[in-house]
Amino acid sequence: MRFLSYDSKFGQIFLKVAYSCCLNVLWFICCLPIFTIGASTTALYYTSFKIAKNEGSFITTMFFRSFKQNFKQATLIWLIMLGTGILLVVDGVLAYRLRETNTGTAAILWTLLLAVIIGGSILYLIVLTYVFPLLSIVSNSTANMFKNSFIFGTHYLFTTLIIFFIHYAMFFLVVNVFTPLIIFGEGLCALLSAKLLLKVLYRHIYGEPKIEEPADDPTAKFITHADSLTDSSAADDEDPADRASSYAFFSSFDTSSDHFAGENHSENTNADPQDADSANGGQS
């Protein structure tokens, strides 16, 4: 039946859902040491971007390749985020209890402090939502990664809210409706989020997509540039002018001369052959 064939719409959706289950398992296992959550989440989004673009089928190879290449910076970012999160939780609990045990002016001051902490927590969640997806596709300093995550998340606030809703909906369904849905878990959330983020990247770099003949489809150009951000082999060989075009997406966020200065996202020259084919425009 055409409906159940590999090339059908249903077949492709089913395949990606199956991929999300595998990614969720890989992500969970690699998160177990706790301090590796950052590297594991970065690898999850790297692979999710590839799947969202219909590129690559060796998801385990792609996942561990990104895990290894981004381990150091992702771990540093995660430890900073973990420490900041713990500090916000502790301060929030203390402020709430002190507000409950005081009256008059003191209670008002603690209430204001609690409001500030809640606001800081919202900004923290925005940065946490974007920092690892950004790390998976671009190279930058840790400080600029935090900065651009915040600007990206607040600039595209509607997309941010949808991503929040996706994660909340998954959590609600697992806890209150059907616990076995945990098999999809973060894998499906990351894949859906990657689809949204790709659309944002496309619109920001190339403007609204135009309906044209397949040969002139701007999506092909987008895939080429997106690969130059994600594959070290392509990034090492590309023309500097093309690389500047790829980074144009971030030019509106930081106009300083050293913005996004640094080494290529990945220095591993032993790239997986399957991924190398994908970087050259092929689809698996």
C-alpha positions in Angstrom: 0.0 0.0 0.0 1.3 3.5 -0.9 0.1 4.8 2.4 2.5 2.5 4.3 5.4 2.8 1.9 8.8 4.2 3.1 8.4 7.3 0.9 4.9 8.1 1.9 4.1 11.0 4.3 3.0 8.5 6.9 6.1 6.4 6.5 8.4 9.4 6.9 6.5 10.6 10.0 6.6 7.1 11.5 10.4 6.8 10.8 11.1 10.1 12.5 9.0 9.1 15.6 11.1 5.9 15.7 14.2 8.0 15.5 13.0 10.1 18.4 12.6 7.0 20.6 16.2 6.0 19.8 17.4 9.5 20.5 15.6 9.6 23.8 17.2 6.4 25.0 20.7 7.6 23.9 20.1 11.0 25.6 18.9 9.4 28.8 21.8 7.0 29.0 24.4 9.7 28.4 22.8 11.9 31.0 23.2 9.4 33.8 26.5 10.8 35.1 24.7 14.1 35.5 27.7 16.3 34.6 27.3 15.0 31.0 23.8 16.3 30.6 25.1 19.3 28.6 27.1 17.3 26.1 24.2 14.8 25.8 21.7 17.5 25.1 23.9 19.2 22.5 24.4 15.8 20.7 20.6 15.3 20.9 19.9 18.6 19.1 22.7 18.1 16.6 21.1 14.8 15.5 17.6 16.2 15.7 18.6 19.0 13.2 20.0 16.4 10.9 16.8 14.3 11.1 14.6 17.4 10.6 16.5 18.1 7.4 16.1 14.5 6.3 19.8 14.0 6.3 21.7 11.0 7.8 20.3 7.7 9.0 23.1 6.6 11.3 21.8 8.5 14.3 24.0 6.7 16.9 27.1 7.7 14.9 26.0 11.3 14.6 25.0 11.5 18.3 28.3 10.3 19.7 30.3 12.2 17.2 28.7 15.5 18.4 28.9 14.3 22.0 32.7 13.9 21.7 33.3 17.1 19.8 31.3 19.4 22.1 32.0 17.6 25.4 34.3 20.2 26.9 32.3 23.4 26.2 28.9 21.8 26.7 30.0 20.4 30.1 31.3 23.9 31.1 28.0 25.5 30.0 26.0 22.8 31.8 27.9 23.2 35.1 27.4 27.0 35.0 23.7 26.5 34.3 23.4 23.9 37.0 25.0 26.1 39.6 22.9 29.1 38.6 19.7 26.9 38.7 20.5 25.7 42.2 21.2 29.2 43.4 17.9 30.5 42.0 16.0 27.6 43.7 17.6 28.1 47.0 17.1 31.9 46.9 13.5 31.4 45.8 12.7 29.0 48.7 14.3 31.3 51.2 12.6 34.4 49.9 9.2 32.6 50.0 9.6 31.4 53.5 10.8 34.7 54.8 7.9 36.5 53.1 5.5 34.1 54.9 7.1 34.6 58.3 7.2 38.4 58.1 4.6 41.1 58.1 4.4 44.8 57.0 7.3 46.4 55.2 9.5 43.3 55.5 6.9 41.1 53.8 6.6 43.6 51.0 10.4 43.7 50.5 10.6 39.9 50.4 7.7 39.8 48.0 9.6 42.1 45.6 12.7 40.0 46.0 10.7 36.9 45.2 9.3 38.6 42.1 12.9 39.4 40.9 13.9 35.8 41.5 10.9 34.6 39.4 11.8 37.0 36.6 15.4 35.8 36.7 14.2 32.2 36.6 12.2 32.9 33.4 15.3 34.4 31.8 17.3 31.4 33.0 14.8 29.0 31.3 15.0 30.9 28.0 18.8 30.6 28.0 18.6 27.0 29.0 16.2 26.3 26.1 18.4 27.8 23.4 22.0 27.4 24.5 22.5 23.7 23.7 20.7 23.8 20.3 22.9 26.8 19.4 26.0 25.1 20.6 25.2 22.1 18.3 25.2 24.2 15.1 27.6 27.1 15.6 31.0 27.8 17.1 31.5 30.6 19.6 32.9 31.5 22.9 31.0 30.4 26.0 30.1 34.0 26.9 28.7 34.8 23.5 26.8 31.5 23.5 24.9 32.7 26.6 24.4 36.1 25.2 23.0 34.9 21.9 20.8 32.3 23.5 19.2 35.1 25.6 18.8 37.4 22.6 17.5 34.6 20.3 15.0 33.4 22.9 13.6 36.9 23.6 13.7 38.0 19.9 11.6 34.9 18.9 9.4 34.9 21.9 6.5 33.1 20.2 8.8 30.2 19.1 10.2 30.1 22.7 6.7 29.8 24.1 5.9 26.9 21.7 9.0 25.1 22.7 8.1 25.6 26.4 4.6 24.2 25.6 6.0 21.2 23.8 8.1 20.2 26.8 5.3 21.0 29.3 2.8 18.9 27.3 5.2 15.9 27.2 5.7 16.2 31.0 2.0 16.5 31.6 1.1 13.5 29.4 3.8 11.3 30.9 2.9 12.2 34.5 -0.9 12.4 34.3 -2.1 10.6 31.2 0.0 7.7 29.9 3.4 7.1 31.6 4.8 4.8 28.8 4.9 7.9 26.6 8.2 8.5 28.4 9.8 6.4 25.7 9.4 9.4 23.4 10.3 11.9 26.1 13.1 14.4 25.3 13.8 12.8 21.9 10.4 13.8 20.5 10.5 17.2 22.2 14.0 17.9 20.7 12.9 16.8 17.2 9.8 19.1 17.2 11.9 22.0 18.6 14.5 21.4 15.9 11.8 21.8 13.2 10.7 25.1 14.7 14.3 26.4 15.1 15.1 25.5 11.5 12.2 27.5 10.3 13.4 30.5 12.3 16.9 30.1 11.0 15.6 29.9 7.4 13.4 33.0 7.7 16.1 35.0 9.4 18.8 34.2 6.8 16.8 34.0 3.6 13.5 35.7 4.3 10.1 34.1 3.7 10.4 31.0 1.4 9.2 31.4 -2.2 7.2 28.7 -4.1 9.4 27.9 -7.1 10.4 24.9 -9.2 12.4 22.2 -7.3 15.6 23.1 -9.2 15.4 26.6 -7.8 14.1 25.7 -4.4 15.9 27.9 -1.8 15.7 25.0 0.6 18.6 23.4 -1.1 20.7 26.6 -0.4 19.5 26.6 3.2 20.6 22.9 3.6 24.0 23.7 2.2 24.6 26.6 4.6 23.1 24.7 7.6 25.5 21.9 6.9 28.4 24.3 6.9 27.4 25.1 10.5 27.1 21.5 11.6 29.8 19.5 9.8 33.4 20.2 10.6 34.6 18.7 7.3 32.4 21.1 5.4 33.4 24.0 7.6 37.1 23.4 7.1 36.8 23.4 3.3 34.3 26.1 2.7 35.1 29.5 1.3 35.4 32.3 3.9 32.8 34.4 2.1 30.4 31.5 2.3 31.1 31.1 6.0 30.4 34.8 6.6 27.1 34.4 4.8 26.3 31.4 7.0 27.0 33.6 10.1 24.9 36.4 8.8 22.0 35.1 10.9 23.8 36.3 14.0 25.0 39.7 12.7 21.9 41.5 14.1 22.6 40.2 17.6 26.2 41.4 18.0 28.0 43.8 15.7 31.3 43.7 17.5 34.3 42.7 15.4 35.1 39.6 17.5 31.6 38.2 17.5 31.6 34.5 16.8 35.4 34.7 16.5 37.1 31.4 17.3 37.9 28.1 15.9 35.6 25.9 13.9 32.8 24.2 15.7 34.4 20.8 15.4 38.1 20.0 14.7 37.7 16.3 14.2 38.8 15.5 10.6 37.8 11.9 10.8 34.2 12.6 9.9 31.7 9.9 9.4 31.5 9.1 5.6 27.7 9.0 5.8 27.6 12.5 7.3 30.1 13.7 4.7 27.7 12.6 2.0 24.9 14.5 3.7 27.1 17.6 4.0 27.5 17.6 0.2 23.8 17.9 -0.3 22.7 14.2 -0.4 19.9 12.8 1.6 20.0 9.4 3.2 
